Amino acid sequence: MIYHAAYKLNYESVSASAIRPRRMLQAFKDAGFEVFDLTGQSSVRKAKFHKLKAKLAGGEQFAFMYSESATIPAMIGDTNHFPHLLLDAQIFRTLKKYGVPTSVFYRDLYWAYDEYEERVGKPLATAMRALYRYELALYKRYADTIFVPSVEMANELPQLSASKIVALPSGGEIVDLGAPAEPVNMFYVGNVSSHYRLHEIVKAVRELPDVTFTICTGRDNWEQVKDEYQADAPNIHIVHARGDELNRYYQSSNIAVLTMEPSHYRSFAMPFKLFEYVGRGKPILATNGTLAARVIHENGWGWTADNSKEELVKVLRELSTNPREIVSRTEKVCMDRANNTWLARAQTVSETLVEG
């Protein structure tokens, strides 16, 4: 298969946008594919593309091409963002000419909302939106399948309506880090900026001394918002771990947390951390009005509640007095996690493009 990304993969970053491309590349290898790597800066990609064209002209067969989009349009994916408008269009067009099924994972659409213009300014937003639409037109014309984090996200964007859309959320690694079912010990890892407000769950935990809540986030991130939280209670811990350092906190927790404030964005956004939690066998507490809560409810992977201190207190009190409920949901998560690994996602791509 051919693995395409219009940028150099970042093996240092711990952000979701950097982790996913690395994991998917490894997943295709783990699935047994011989991978033709078509990633890198434009100059590197161009040289690789010449080699690929020679292979295709020589009759070499490829099962499919999978592309991972970035948070910026492909044509400005170089570090210096100098535009290369035609290279990736040529790649997609050439593969279509040789009958190679092509696909792309389309990551996000934050650029389509007013908030984007407010953040970057109208002149830049106008220019960038033109590039985003050009990129979408390229995918609509040449990609056989456009993978998205959720079908709900695709429904937000009219440009995707006529395309073959398949949901391909993030995956997880299976890591066995069990924990006792009591007392309730919750864990959240991720951002705590304005898009990830955890205020109500913090208020709830302050009223429940037998419940422990550990929030793991970047040090700078926490410094910017800590005055908004009353997180000085003895049962609330703020830590700044990353990578393998997280395992000690997963190992001591029996509930993972996705209790973000509901918003329109949360109604279609599929959190990267959801499947990291699942891979580690942790049932999840999420807030109603979010896509995460719906997925968790439909799969029996945890509990949902309205995003209010009172409702969260009620759920946590029930769990504190009924640890068997935590055991039951943990067993369900562990039973389902093999179907939600990165390898499973790579196999979905293969089945969609080769068999579908």
PyMOL commands that set and color helices and strands:
alter all, ss='L'
color gray80, all
select helices_A, chain A and resi 16-30+42-57+74-76+87-97+110-112+114-120+122-142+151-154+158-160+199-206+219-228+243-252+265-267+272-279+291-299+309-321+323-340+342-355
alter helices_A, ss='H'
color red, helices_A
select strands_A, chain A and resi 2-5+36-39+65-68+102-105+145-148+165-167+185-189+212-216+236-239+255-258+284-287+302-305
alter strands_A, ss='S'
color yellow, strands_A
deselect
rebuild
show_as cartoon
